[in-house]
Amino acid sequence: MKKLIVNANVFNGVDAQLIENVSVLIEDNLITQIGEIDSSLADEVIDAKGGTVMPGLIDAHVHITLSAPFNEVDTMTREEVAIRSAKISEEMLMRGFTTVRDVAGNTLGLKSSIDNGYATGPRILPSMAAISQTSGHSDYRQNRAQERIGQHEDSPMMKLGAMKVADGRAEVLKAVREQLFMGASQIKIMAGGGASSTFDPLDTLQYTLDEMKAAVEAASDYGTYVAAHIHTADAMRRAAEAGVMSFEHATIMDDEIAQIIKEKGIWVVPSYFTSSLIAERKIPLPNEETYRKTERVGKAMFKSAELIKKYDIQNLAFGTDCVGERDVHATQLNELGAIEQTFDTITALRMATSNCGRLFELSTYQHPYQEGKLGQIVEGAYADLLIIDGNPLAGVACVMDTQNQKMIMKDGVVYKNTL
């Protein structure tokens, strides 16, 4: 099946100028040609009417299965979590997000259902359970009456497969290999204290250097990389030495770690809009201590942005870190505006398209979508695209307004068309 988009301008996901008045040929699920193209070659012609064809949006830090505050997730059955997750994933696609990386959640079944046509949603690169030490950010026991006996979890959210506890080199190796067996395309560890968990102060260093190296070694042996939840500069230094390649949040930087991030090519996945929400106590949390920690994180992330600019850190990826009810996940597009305000328009657009595509390539043969390129409008890329009424390079507001998203296509299939 050949589809031809005509009368289009193209933002290719990289360049700071549009490719004007061209056509885009799609054969099955791949883009095969961009330029002047004979319409007789196509089975179907789509008139973009002067709109902008751009890559489908990508979110590198989602938690699809965490569809409520954590204490509420602890009351849900697996079936309820699955149904809510399917709804959230469908809504993500209909906001223009054609690919996401889930960095703590048992999403393999949802991913397979989407890929096989039994559910609607974006492509998912799953991390499966995020791994931490005991009393770390994946230890989501809500009180000290919830015990861990051997490997048996007393926290229902941990039983659901979003979080995993492992201590010592041997346990960490096993936990990483378990997630790879379950279908993880990359590994997520918790390398420091968390804002949303109760029993790990923000400044704690979590995992010894040897434990972190064990996680990196096990992931590298399978051709992939480790992403780390991380806030403080001391934790980032340890993770950088261990070989962690993706810093989720990277909130409380200093000049030394900013330089190390630049030199080692480590990826940074901040969340500016979510940071503003938590700094203003607009996300429901279980207790006052958690609110205090999140306020600190929310305010510090914008200070770290100044160091990102100072050292010209380019490996930046779009991530929202939305956790909660559907109305929280519905704020996903607001991150584009927050990045534009913090940096500039082209940085926001690249972070939400081609930069995420480059980050995901670190998964090498663990990458579940290897047939085409993600996050770009180029020959050989997946036909994951939006047609926008307006010019995104003039400001991301036209992308953030779903009414301006006239077409949403994923894998060559049209999910929305209001042209």
N, C-alpha and C positions, 0 to 999 in steps of 0.2 A: 504494500500500500504506500503510495507516494502522495504526500501533502506538500503544497507549495504556498508559502506565505508571501504575498505581494504587497507593494506600496508600503514598505516598512523602513524604518530607521533602526539601526542595531546598536545597542550597547553590549559589547562582547564580554563584559565582566572584568576587563583589564584596562582598556584604553580610556583616557579622559576626554575622548571625543566620539561622537556617533559616526557610524558608517551610514551614510544617508542614501535613501531611495534605492534600496536593494530588495532582492527576493531571497527567501530561505527555503531550500528544498529539504524535505524530511522523507527518508525512506525507512518505513517501519518505525523503529525507535531511535534512529540516529540522524543527526544533521549531516548531509552529504555535500551540500554546495551552498555558497553564499555569493550573490552577485546578480548579474543579468541572466535570467533563466527562462527558457521557453516554457510557457504555461502548458503546452501540449504534452509535456513530460509527466504531468501530474494527474493523479486520479481525482484529487480534490484541491480546489484553490480557495485560500482564505485571504480575504482582503483586510489588511491591517489598517487601512484608511489613514495612513500617515502616522500611526502609533509607533511606539518603540518596542521592539523585540529585545528582551533581556533575559539572562539566565533565571531559572526558578530560584527562589531564595533558599538559603541553607542556614540551619541553626545548629551550631556545633556543641551546644550544651542544653539538652532538654532532659526532662524527667517525665515521660509520658504516663508512667504508671502511678505517679505520685499526684493524684487528682484531688487531694484534700489535705488539710493540716495533718501532720504525722500522727497525732493522737487519734484522729478520726480514721486514717488508713488502718490503724491497728484494730479497728472494729469491723473491717470489711472482709467478706469472703473472697476467695480467688476469683469467683465468677463476677462479683461486683466490680472488682478492680479491672478485670478484663473488659467488661462492657464499657466502663467509663473510659478506659484507655483507648478503645476503638473509636469512641466519640471524639475524644480530644485529638487523636491523630487525623481523623477526617477533617476536623475544623482547622487544623494546621495546614493541610493541603489547600483548603478553600481560602486561606489567607495568603496563598502564594508560596508556601514552603514545600518544595518538592523533595528535599533531602534533609534529614536530621541525624545527629549523632547523640544517642541516648547514653548518658554517662552515670547511670545508677538505676537499674530497673530490669526486671525479667521480661524483656521485650522480644525474645526470639520468636515466640508463637505469633505475636502480632505482626512482626516483620514478615514471617513466612506467609501469613494469611493475606497481607497486603500484596506481596510479590506474586501470589498465586491467584489473586482476584477475588478472594473471599471477604476482604475488607478494603476500605478506601483510606489512603493516607500517603504520607511521603515515604521515600526510601528511608530505611533505618540502618544505621551502623551501630550495632549494639555493643555496649561494654559488659552487659549482664551485671552481676553484683559488683558494687564498689567495695574494695577490700581495705580494712584497717586493722590496727592493733586493738586489743581489749582496752576499753575506755577511750577509744578513738572515735572518729567522726562517723564510722559505720556501726558503732556499737549503740544501737538505737533503743536500748532498754529505757523505758520512760521513768523508772524509779528503781530504787535499790532492792525492792522485793522481787524484781524479775531476775532470776538467776540464769547463769549459763552452766549447764552440766555437760561436760565433754563438748561435743559438737552440736548439742541440742539447744536451739534458740528459744528463749522464752518471749521474745518480742515478735508479735505477729508480722510486723513489717519486715523484719529480718527473715522470717519464714517464707515470705512471699518472693524472696530472691533479689531484693533491691540492694541489700547490704550483706557483707560477709566479714567475719572476724577471723584473723589468722595471726599468730604470734610466732616469731622465730623464723629462721631461714627455711627450714623444712616445711613448716605450715604455709608460709608465703608462697613457696614454689608450688605446693600442691593447690593452693587456692587459685593462683594465676592459671595453672594448667586446667583446673576445673572450668574456669570461665571460658577458656579457649575451646575446651571440649563442648561446652554449651553453645558455642557459636559467636563468641566475642570477636569483633574485628579489631579492637584495641582494648587495653586494660586500664581500668581506673583504680587508683589507690588514694587513700586519704593520708596526706603527708604532714598534716598539722591540724590544729584545733579548728572547730567549726562554730559558726554563728547560730545554727539552727538546732544543734544537739545539746543535750543538757549537761553531760558529765565530762566534757573535754574543753577546758578553757582555751580561748583563742590563741594564746601564746605558747601552748604546749608544742613541743617537737614530737611528732609521731612517726614511728618507725626509725630504727637505727639505720645508719648508713648501710650496714651489711644486709638488713632486711630489704631496704629499698633496692639495693643492687640485685638482690635475688629476684625481685619482681621484674626488673629491667632485663635481667639475663633470661628469665623464662619467656618473657614476651619477645625478646630479640631472637631467641631460638626458633620462634614461630613466625618470624618475619615482620613483627609488628612492634608497637611502641607503648609506652606508659604515659597516661595523663594523670596529673595529680591535683586533687583539691588542695589548695595551698594559699595561705594568707600572709605569713610573716617573712621578712627577709632572711632570717636564720634558717627557716624551713626551706626556703627557695635555694639557698646556698647548698644545703645538704642534698636536695633533690637534683640540682644541676650536676653535682659531683657524681651522683649515682647514675646519671644518664637519662633522667626523665625528660621528655621532649615536649610536653604540653602542660603549661601551668594554667589551671582553671582558677580564675579570680586574680591571683598575683597582686593582692590588695595593698600590702604595706611594704612597698619597695624602698630601697635606698640606692644611692648611686652605684655602689659596687655591684649589686645583683643586677641592676639594669644593664650595666656593661657586660656582665657574664651572659645574660639572656641574649644580648645582641651578638656577642662573639660566638656562642654555641648554636645560634639559630633556633633557640627554643621558642615555641609558640606560646602566645599569651591569649587567653580567652576571657576577657572581662565581661561584666554585665552592668552597664551603666544605668539603664532604666530600672532594673530590679534593685540596684543599689539605692537609687533615689526612693523607691517604694519602701524598702526596709528601713532606711534612715528616717523616714517619716511615719513609721509604724503602720503602714497600710496593708501589710501582709499578716494575717493572724498567726500568732506564735503561742507556744504553750505556757510561757512563764516570763516573769520580769527579767530574769537573768538573760534569757535568750533575746529579749528585746534590746537590752543594753549592748550585747555583743553585736547584734545586727546593725545597730545605729553606728557603732564604731567602724564596722566594715563598710557600710554605705558611704560614710564621709571620707574614709581613707582612699577608696578606689579612685576618686577624682584627682586626688593629689598624685597618685601613681601615674595618672595619665600625663602629667607634666614631665615625668622622667621618661616615659615612652616617647614623647616628642623630643626631649633633649637629646636622647641617644638614637633617635631615628630608628626605633624598632619597627620593622616592617612585617614580621610574622605575627599578624593580629587576625583573629578569627571571631566571627559573630557568634555570640552565645547569650541566651536569655536567662537560663537558670530559673524558669518559672516553676513553681511548686504550689499546688492548691487547686481550688475549684475552677470551673471553666472560665469564670470571669478573670481569674489571674492569668491563665494561659492566653486569654484573648488579648492581653496587652503585648503580645509577642512583637508586633510590628513597631511598637513604640521605641524599641531598642534602636531601630534605624535612625530615628530623630535624635535620640540621646547621643549616639555616636557622631552624627553630623554636627551637633552642637559642641561636642567635646573635641573633635578633630576637624573634619570637613566632609563634603559630600562624596568625593571620590573614595575616600577612605571607608566611609560607611558602606558604599556599594560594593567595593572590593571585598570587604570583610564578610559580607553576606552572600558572596558568590564565589569568585575565583580563589580567594584566599582559603576558604573552607575546603574547596576542591583540592588545593595543594596540601593542606594539612592532612586530609584523609588519605592521600597517596602514601603517607608514612606507613600505612597498614600493609603495603605491598600485596603479597598473595593472600593475605587474610581479608583484603578488601572485598566485600560481597558484590560490588558492581564494577567489573573490570572491562566490560565491553566498550564503554565510551568514557569520555572525559566529563567530569562534573563541574558545574559552576562557570562554564564559558559557552558562548555562542561561537563555535568554530566548527570546521569540518571534522567529523569524527567524534563530536560530543553527543551525549545523550540529548534527545529532544525533550528536555525539561526546560520549559520557558514560560514567560509571561508576555503578554502584549499590553503595554501601558498607554493610556491616553495621557500623553505628556512626555516631557523629557526628563528622565531621572537625574541626569547630570546637572540640571538646573536647580535641583532640590529634591530630596527624597519624599516630600509630602505627597507627591503624585503616586508613589509606590505604596505608601502607608494607607492611603484611602482605597479600600477594597473596591469601591465603585469605579475607580480608574483602572483596576485590573480587569481589562476587557476579556482576556483569555488566560486560562491556566491549562497548561499541557504538561503531562508527565509521562515519560517513556513513549512519546508519540501519541498518547491518548488525551483527548480534550475532555477536561472536567468542568470547564466553565467557558461559555462563549456568549458575550453580550455585545459583540461588534455590530 
